[in-house]
Amino acid sequence: MINNPFVPDLVLGTWRDLTASFLGVRGIRGLILDIDNTLAPYEQPEPDEELLSWFGSLKGAGIGVCLVSNNGRDRVELFNRLPGLPAFFDCRKPSKKAVLTALDALGTRKEETLVVGDQIFTDVWMAHRVGIRAIKVTPIKDKKTLFFRFKRLLERIPMRLYRRRGPLL
């Protein structure tokens, strides 16, 4: 049950903490993943070997993966060139449409799917708006613009609530 739409269900350091066994034990069959600052820094155009290997291990365990990004077509298509995953661009997160389209592409139900991202007000909120659990990971390399610094400052409130409540996953 999701109480606060901005409080993640689980906070992890990195996508590397999401092993196939960790997900399988929890009945997870699908992951909806943000790209920038979640899987790779903004300036990394394509997934590295470690990330491609992780995608392969998930696929081998029967866990589907879908990319959902607010980035434009060129960025998402280049990043997805090698893994060839279902991928959506210009998603306008936290729009519900993107996550519902991703669920459809994965063929999974809400309760067996997780959204993973680095931002509370896009990724976590998008997931919770449709009743999907959300994992927040530590941003890989944050932008230093005033907008991003302000957003990270606002994220402290739901993160404080998360620490008080604890993980739900």
Residue pairs with C-beta under 8 A, 6 or more apart in sequence:
2 9
2 128
2 131
2 133
3 165
4 158
4 161
5 124
5 125
5 128
5 129
6 120
6 121
6 124
6 125
6 128
6 157
6 158
7 124
7 158
7 161
7 162
7 165
8 120
8 124
8 134
8 135
8 136
8 158
8 162
9 133
9 134
9 135
9 167
9 168
9 169
10 133
10 134
10 135
10 136
10 167
10 168
10 169
11 135
11 136
11 137
11 138
11 159
11 162
11 167
12 18
12 135
12 136
12 137
12 138
13 137
13 138
14 137
14 138
14 140
15 33
15 38
15 39
15 51
15 54
15 116
15 137
16 50
16 54
17 137
18 31
18 116
18 135
19 57
20 57
20 58
20 60
20 61
20 63
21 61
23 31
23 58
23 61
23 63
23 114
24 61
24 63
26 169
27 111
27 112
28 63
28 112
28 113
28 114
29 62
29 63
29 64
29 106
29 108
29 112
29 113
30 63
30 64
30 65
30 66
30 103
30 106
30 107
30 108
30 112
30 113
30 114
31 58
31 63
31 64
31 65
31 66
31 113
31 114
31 115
31 116
32 66
32 68
32 99
32 102
32 103
32 106
32 113
32 114
32 115
32 116
32 127
32 132
33 39
33 65
33 66
33 67
33 68
33 115
33 116
33 117
34 67
34 68
34 69
34 93
34 116
34 117
34 118
34 119
34 122
34 123
35 67
35 69
35 71
35 75
35 76
35 79
36 42
36 69
36 71
36 75
37 118
37 119
37 139
37 140
37 141
37 142
38 116
38 117
38 118
38 123
38 137
38 139
38 140
39 47
39 51
40 47
40 48
40 51
40 79
40 140
41 140
41 141
42 141
42 143
45 75
45 78
45 79
46 78
46 79
46 81
46 82
47 55
47 79
47 82
47 83
52 82
52 83
55 65
55 83
55 85
58 64
58 65
59 65
64 86
64 106
64 107
64 108
65 83
65 85
65 86
65 106
66 85
66 86
66 87
66 88
66 102
66 105
66 106
67 76
67 79
67 80
67 85
67 86
67 87
67 88
68 87
68 88
68 91
68 93
68 98
68 99
68 102
68 115
68 126
69 75
69 76
69 87
69 88
69 89
69 91
70 90
70 91
70 92
70 93
70 122
71 89
71 90
72 89
72 90
73 89
73 90
75 89
76 87
76 88
76 89
77 87
77 89
79 87
80 87
86 102
86 105
86 106
88 98
88 101
88 102
88 105
91 97
91 98
92 98
93 122
93 123
93 125
93 126
94 121
94 122
94 123
94 125
94 126
94 129
95 126
96 126
96 129
96 130
98 126
99 115
99 126
99 127
99 129
99 130
99 132
100 130
103 109
103 110
103 113
103 130
103 132
106 113
110 130
110 131
110 132
113 132
113 133
114 127
114 132
114 133
114 134
114 135
114 169
115 123
115 124
115 126
115 127
115 132
115 133
115 134
115 135
116 123
116 134
116 135
116 137
117 123
117 124
117 134
117 135
117 136
117 137
118 136
118 137
118 138
118 139
118 140
119 136
119 139
119 151
119 155
120 136
120 154
120 155
120 158
120 159
121 151
121 154
121 155
123 134
123 136
124 134
124 136
124 158
126 134
127 133
127 134
128 134
133 168
133 169
135 169
142 148
142 152
